[in-house]
């Protein structure tokens, strides 16, 4: 697997540098010859990337993968014979390969995007278009960056998840025994989709999470997770009393804390006074560790910057448990790497193993 360093220039733009000299070998899958030509032209403009094949549909792609052995696959959704989502499932079962969805349907917050990420796609992007307000050069740069990032993610432990159990009729929630706190940023959709749908409603655990995306996309993600999970997934709302067997998500621009008054737990959710500074994960973890102490499980997933590192260090200090996603399985590695440096007692594992670890902790 190739290794990259991810740096920022003076303008704050990511600079992704491949340490190895061998170009990334990419298979382009799209039923449109024109789109395949456009994608190939963009990829060929970077000497660190090499297109090793093109497929016009999913069946042709599955026949080609064992022959060309791509490091990364770009995959459309709407295709004849075998659509992109079905193709993706076959890829992840037979030939686990980092896959970037490139489709007019894969926009942030869209159901098809979440479907693709749930079934193993590493990342997504909309098809290059002259009508995109950010311009062709920006679209080309984003596509090249996503290919390089995807090539640096391990996919060896991919598995196709079982459908979630049907939600049972509402029953009195058992007392909360533990509180699991999840922090995620860039690449976090994929990680959370491998964890939350696998959680059991029978565990006496409440789940609180912060995802560094805009509130609008958190709303869409909550709705999707609630439809595809065994446990209820709700938007974190000020004043709500958290229940066991339920997950509450907030955006990174919100400050969410857990408070206790008269023996009763409740959430406090307010807009962050400094939305440009990432600190919501730390704030949530610090507030929960103060109340739940050794009954807290802190989890850090894929993301940029360092939010959550101080939080998991405090959770460990008061006797709680810490789980950090293996950086090698993250699209963006800075959040987990920083957390590992500050919390030597953390358990480090791929995101697909975290739900089981929660159930066994």
N, C-alpha and C positions, 0 to 999 in steps of 0.2 A: 504494500500500500504506500502511495506517495505521502510525503509529509510537507505541510505548508506552514509558514509563519504568517500571522495576520496582524498587520500593523496599521497605524493611522497616520496620514500625512497632516500637514499644518492646517488644512481645511476641515479635518475630521473624517475625510473619506477613507474607507478601508483599503488597504493595499495587501493583496494576497499573493505571496511569493512561494513558488514551488521549490522545495529543496532538491528534489531529484531532477535529473536532466531529461529523462524519458518522458515524452509528451503523454498527456492523458488521452486514452483511446476511448472514443465516444461512438455509440450507435444512435442514430437519429431515426425516430419512428413517428411518421405522420402520413396520412393518406393523401395530402396535398403535395404534389411535386414542387410547386412554387414555394411553399413553406419550407420544405426540406432543403431547397436550394438556398433560401434566405438564411436558415439556421446554419447550414454548412459554411456559407460565406462568412458569417460572423465568427464561427469557431475557427475556421482556417486563418482568420486574421491574427490569431494568437499562436506564436510558435510553440507554446507549451501545451497545445491541444491538437489532437489529430482525429479526424472523423474516419472511422474504420468500416463504416457501413451505413446503409439507409434501408429502411423497411417501410412498406406502404400500408401495412396493417399489423395487428397483433400476432396473427398466426405466422406471418413471414418473420416477424421479430423473434418469436420463440424458436423458429428454425435456425436463425442466424446466430443467436447468442452463443451456443456451444462452439460455433466455428470461429467467430471473430473475438470472443471473450472480451467484451468492452469493460472498461473500468467504470464508466458512467453511461446511463441510458437517458435520452430525452424522449418523452412519451406524450403523445396527444391523447385526448379522451374520446372524441367522436370519430370512430373509424369503422369501416365495413368489416364483416366477417368476425372480428373479435375486438370489442371496444377496449379503451384504455384501462378502465378499472379492472375488467376481467383479465386483461393481459398482465397488469401489475400483480394481481394475485398469483398468477402462474409463475411470474418472474421470481417473486419472493419465496415460493415453495420450491421451485426447481433450480433456479440460478440466482440466489440473492445478490443483487447488484444495486449500488446507489442509483436511484432514479429520480430525475427532475421532471415534473409534469409541466408541459408547455402547451397551453390550451387557452382558447378564448373564455373557457368556463372556469379556469383556475385563478380566480381573483381572491384576495384576502377576504375572509368572512363568508365565502360561498360554500354551499353544501358539498359540491363536487370536490372542492379543495380539501375539505375535512375528510371526505370519503377516501381520497387518494392518500392523505397522510396517515389515516387509520390503517390502511392496508399496506403501508410500508414505504411510501414515497419519502424521499429525503427532503425535498423542497418543491417549490412551485413558482411559476411565472406565467404571465399572460403572453400570448403570441406577439412578437414584434409588430408594431403598427405605426404608420405615419400619423395616425390620429391620436396617439398617446401624447398627452400634454407635456411630458418631460423630454420628448425628443428621441430620435433614433439612436444618437450616440449614447445617451443614458441607458436606453434599453439594451444596447449591445454590451455595455460595461457590466450591467447587472447580470446578464446571461452568462458572460464569461466568468464572473465572480462566483456565481452559483455552481457552475460546473466544477470549478477548482475546489470550492468548499465541499461539495458532494463527494469528490474523489478522496477526501480526507476523512470520511466517516466509515467506520466498520459496520458491516451488515451481516456478519457471520451468525448472529443469534436471532435472525428474523424468524418470526413464526406467524402464521395466520391465526388471528384470534377467533375464539368461539363467539357466537352471538350472545349478548348479555341475557341473563335470566329475566323473565318477565317480572315487572314490579308488582309486589303484592299489595293487597288493600292496606290502607294506612292502619297502623297499630301503634299503641303507646310506645314511644322510643325508650329503649333502655338507658340507664344512666351512662353518661360519658365517662369512659375509662381512660381514653387517651385522646390527644389532639395531634393530628398530623398537619404540618404546615409545609406547603409546597411553594417554591419560588422558581419562576422561569422567565425567560426573555426570548430573544431571537432563537428560533428553532424549538421553542417550547410547545407550540401546538402539537407537533409530532410526539414529543415525549409524554405530554399529558394524555394524549389519545391512547398511548400504550399502558397507561396506569389507571386512570379513573374508570373506564368501562369495565375493568377487571376487579374492582373493589366489591366486596360483599356487603349487602345491607344488614347482615346479621352481626357484623363486628361492632362492638360498642365504642366506635370511633367517630369523631367529627373531623371533617377535612376543611381546611382553610387555605386558599391559594391566592397568589398574586402573579399576574401575567403582564409583562411589560408590553402591552399593545393598547390601542385606543379603546375607550369604553364601548364604542359602537361595535368593535370587533369582539370584545369580551361578551357582549350581549348575544351576538350571533353564535359564538362558541359555546356559551352556557346552554342555549337552546338545543344545539346539536348534541352536546354531551348528555343532556337530560334524556333525549330520545334514544341514545345508544348506550346507556349505562344501566347497570342494575340498581344503582343508588340514585336518589334524586340529586340533581345538580341545580343550584340556585345562584342568583346574583347576590353578592354580599350587600346587605342593606342596613343602614344605621338603625340600631335599636332591636334588631332581631336576636332572639335567643337561639343559639346554635343547637341542633339536634344531632344525636348519634346517627350514623348511617346516612349522613347528608354531606354534600360538598358545597362550599360557598366560595365563589371566585370574585376577585376584585381586579381592577385595572391598576397598572403601575402609577398612574397619575392620582390615585386615591390612597389616603392613609387609612389603613384598617387595623384596629387593635381589639383585643379581647379584654373586657373589664368584668369585675366581679363585685356585686353589691348585694348584701343580704343573702349570701349563699347562692345567688343567681348569676349565671353567665350571660353576657350580651355583647353584641358587636357594636363598635363605633366606627363609622365610615364617613370620612370627610375628604373634600378635594385637597390635594397636596398643596401647601403654600409654595413649594419649590418644585413644580412638575418637571423641570429640566434636570433635576438632580435625582438620581435613582437611589431611593432609600426605603421604599415601601416594604420590601421583603424583610429587611433588617428590623424595621419598626414592628411589623407583625410578629416576627419570631421573638424579639425581645419581650414584647408584652405577654405573649403566651408562656414563655419560659418562666416568667415571674409568677404566674398563677398556677400553671400545670406542672412546672418543674420536671421531675423525672418521668412524668407521664406525657412528655412532649416528644414527638418525632419530627425532626427538621429535615427537609429534602431539598436539595439544590439540583436544578436541571440545566439544560442548555441555555446559554445566553452570553451576551457581551457585558463588559464592565464587571463590577465587583459586589453588587447588591446581594445580601444574604450571607456573606462570609462571616461578618461579625455576629450575625444572628445565630448561625449554627455553632459557632465557637461558644457562645453563651449557653445554648441548649446543652452542649456537651459538658460545660462546666457545672451546671446544676444537676447533672445526672441523667439527662435525656439521651435519646438516640439520634444519630445523624447518618443519613444516607445521601451519597452524592453520586450522580450519574457519571459513569466512566467517561472521561473527556474524549476518549477515542470513538465513542458512539454519539457524540454531540456534534451538531452542525457548527455551533459556536462554543468554544471551550473555555473562555475566560472566566465566567462565573464559577463553574465547577473547579477549575484549576486553582483559583484564588481561595475557594472554600477549603480545598484539600490542604493548602499550605497553612491555613489557620486552625484546622481541626484534624489533628493527627489520628484521633480515634474513630474517624468516620468509616463507615462501610461503603466501599466503592463498587458499583455494579452497573450493568447495562439497564436502560430504562425498562426493558421488557421483563426484568426480574424484580422490579421494585414493588409491584402490587403484592406478589407472593411474600416478599420480605416484610411488608406491612402486616399481612395476615399472620405471619409467624413470629412477629416481634412481641 
